[in-house]
Amino acid sequence: MRIIINGEETTLEGVATVADLICRFAFHGRIAVEVNRELVTHGQFATRNLRDGDTVEIVRAIGGG
C-alpha cells in the first residue's frame, strides 16, 4: 500500500489501521492524527482503516512555556 505520511510517500506492507501505523513507526506520547484531512480520535485508531493513496498527518504535542 502506498500512502503519504507527513508529506512523504511511503510504501507499507502489513499496515491496515492507524494503530498499526503508529506502532510501526513507534509514535508515542500525545499525538494527533488526520487521514485525508479528517481528524481521527484516539478511540478510532484501532478501527480506522488505511487505504492505498491515503494522506496521513501525524503531529506530536510538545509542551513549553
Steps between C-alpha positions, in 0.01 A plus 500: 500500500627848417407783732635845569614556857581857600565592138716197408372220280561164665432141400388283791404136540310357794351832607121500500399757762619824652598301811720273284667806349567657839650173624714453186662842536506493882313827541427552869394772735227746418433484127228615264422321175317611187419272208402685183451819703260329742595484868523147637436482873704275728198275538492446122868409452435123510196511272596770245619306197761642267469469123738533211548868419401635843673810632587479870622782720636418844602772742641471849407744775804664657462691823675823567456820669 
